[in-house]
Amino acid sequence: MSSHEVLLEAKALCAWYGAAQILYDVDLDVRRGEVVALMGRNGAGKSTTLKALIGMLAKRRGAVRFLGHDISKSEPHHAARMGLGFVPEDRRVFTDLSVMENLEVGKQPARRWADGTDAPLWTPERLFKLFPNLGEMPNRPGGRMSGGEQQMLTVARTLMGNPYLVLLDEPSEGVAPVIVEQMANMILELKAQGVSILLSEQNMHFAELVSDRAYVLEKGQIRYQASMADLAANDEVRRAYLSV
């Protein structure tokens, strides 16, 4: 298996909330060891795309393949068991459980790539190196942490599942600049470990720090795709689809 191997692929993905169609024929893919940004304004369909990929929406149509398996009809827990991680925007930590207990909840067995090499294996010790803040409060209840710390705990808990690929919803949204910087470092570290990431993001500066490629969504359709450098250099596209 080459490093260019496609892990996650969507073709003609459509999704609805009730009767309202939100996504229209979205095509995208994420390759091994790659960080891909899904960009667009509020309401463009970024979060919906992530939820549709992992199977959280009752009504979706189109093909979704993960590691070569068709997951277009799967429940979210099936995708998670296969190694597709999801970090929602609303930071769902177990507020009554300690940091360590939250991590234990996310634990899954070690995984191997199809070519037989070991996939990254995460332990609390390794995660505390990645998130020193969490390492300083292993026994603190999730409910007694700041929003940024909860965000990190949600990511760390997802990593305890040893995912091949993580869907990361709005990682820089509403957290302090110091946390945003740690998030960026964390994403680059994950990438260095061979984890792929698809992140939804509005913040161009953040996306540029971490991403290899970008897809730009507007009204539930992909309007532009290119390398991150090309998007950063394209004022016209940024003005049309990203500037507020």
GIVEN-V14810 format. One record per residue. N is the residue number from 1. SS is DSSP state (H for helix, E for strand, L for the rest). OMEGA is omega in radians with two decimals (NA if undefined). Layout:
N|SS|OMEGA  N|SS|OMEGA
//
This chain:
1|L|-3.10  2|L|3.10  3|L|-3.14  4|L|-3.04  5|L|-3.13  6|E|3.12  7|E|-3.05  8|E|-3.11  9|E|3.03  10|E|3.08  11|E|3.10  12|E|-3.11  13|E|3.07  14|E|3.13  15|E|-3.11  16|E|2.81  17|E|-3.06  18|L|-3.11  19|L|-3.05  20|E|3.07  21|E|-3.08  22|E|-3.12  23|E|-3.12  24|E|2.98  25|E|3.12  26|E|3.02  27|E|3.02  28|E|3.03  29|E|3.09  30|E|-3.10  31|E|-3.10  32|L|3.06  33|L|-3.04  34|L|3.02  35|E|-3.11  36|E|3.13  37|E|3.03  38|E|-2.96  39|E|3.12  40|L|3.13  41|L|3.00  42|L|3.09  43|L|-3.13  44|L|-3.14  45|L|-3.08  46|H|-3.12  47|H|3.13  48|H|3.12  49|H|-3.14  50|H|-3.14  51|H|3.13  52|H|-3.14  53|H|-3.06  54|H|3.04  55|L|-3.12  56|L|-3.13  57|L|-3.09  58|L|-3.04  59|E|3.06  60|E|-3.14  61|E|-3.13  62|E|-3.08  63|E|2.98  64|E|3.12  65|E|3.09  66|E|-3.08  67|L|3.11  68|L|-3.14  69|E|3.08  70|E|3.10  71|L|-3.04  72|L|3.10  73|L|-3.04  74|L|2.99  75|L|-3.12  76|H|-3.09  77|H|3.07  78|H|3.13  79|H|3.13  80|H|3.13  81|H|3.11  82|H|3.11  83|L|3.04  84|E|-3.10  85|E|3.12  86|E|3.07  87|E|-3.08  88|L|-3.12  89|L|-3.01  90|L|2.94  91|L|-3.09  92|L|3.03  93|L|3.05  94|L|-2.95  95|L|-3.11  96|L|-3.10  97|L|3.09  98|E|3.06  99|H|-3.13  100|H|-3.12  101|H|3.06  102|H|-3.13  103|H|-3.14  104|H|-3.13  105|H|-3.06  106|L|-2.95  107|L|3.01  108|L|-3.11  109|L|3.06  110|L|-3.13  111|L|3.03  112|E|2.98  113|L|-3.13  114|L|3.14  115|L|3.05  116|L|3.11  117|L|-3.13  118|E|2.97  119|L|-3.14  120|L|3.12  121|L|-3.06  122|L|3.05  123|L|3.06  124|H|-3.11  125|H|3.13  126|H|-3.12  127|H|3.13  128|H|3.02  129|H|-3.13  130|H|-3.11  131|L|-3.07  132|H|3.12  133|H|-3.10  134|H|-3.14  135|H|3.14  136|L|-3.07  137|L|-3.05  138|L|-3.07  139|L|-3.12  140|L|3.07  141|E|3.13  142|H|-3.11  143|H|-3.12  144|H|-3.14  145|L|3.08  146|L|3.10  147|H|-3.13  148|H|3.11  149|H|3.09  150|H|3.10  151|H|3.14  152|H|3.13  153|H|3.10  154|H|3.10  155|H|-3.10  156|H|3.13  157|H|3.10  158|H|-3.13  159|H|3.08  160|L|3.05  161|L|3.14  162|L|-3.08  163|L|2.99  164|L|-3.07  165|E|3.14  166|E|2.97  167|E|-2.99  168|E|-3.02  169|E|3.05  170|L|-3.06  171|L|-3.07  172|L|-3.05  173|L|2.96  174|L|3.06  175|L|-3.08  176|L|-3.11  177|H|-3.13  178|H|3.11  179|H|3.10  180|H|3.14  181|H|3.11  182|H|3.08  183|H|-3.14  184|H|3.12  185|H|-3.14  186|H|-3.13  187|H|3.14  188|H|3.10  189|H|3.10  190|H|3.14  191|H|3.13  192|H|3.12  193|L|3.11  194|L|3.09  195|L|3.06  196|E|-3.11  197|E|2.94  198|E|-3.10  199|E|3.01  200|E|-2.97  201|E|3.00  202|L|-3.01  203|L|-3.08  204|H|-3.11  205|H|-3.14  206|H|-3.12  207|H|3.14  208|H|-3.11  209|H|-2.91  210|H|-2.89  211|L|3.03  212|L|-3.08  213|E|3.12  214|E|2.90  215|E|3.13  216|E|-3.12  217|E|2.98  218|E|-3.14  219|L|3.01  220|L|3.09  221|E|3.07  222|E|-3.06  223|E|-3.02  224|E|2.97  225|E|-3.08  226|E|2.97  227|E|3.13  228|H|-3.13  229|H|3.14  230|H|3.11  231|H|-3.12  232|H|-3.10  233|H|-3.03  234|L|-3.10  235|H|-3.05  236|H|3.14  237|H|-3.13  238|H|3.12  239|H|-3.07  240|H|-2.93  241|H|-3.01  242|L|-3.07  243|L|-3.04  244|L|NA
//
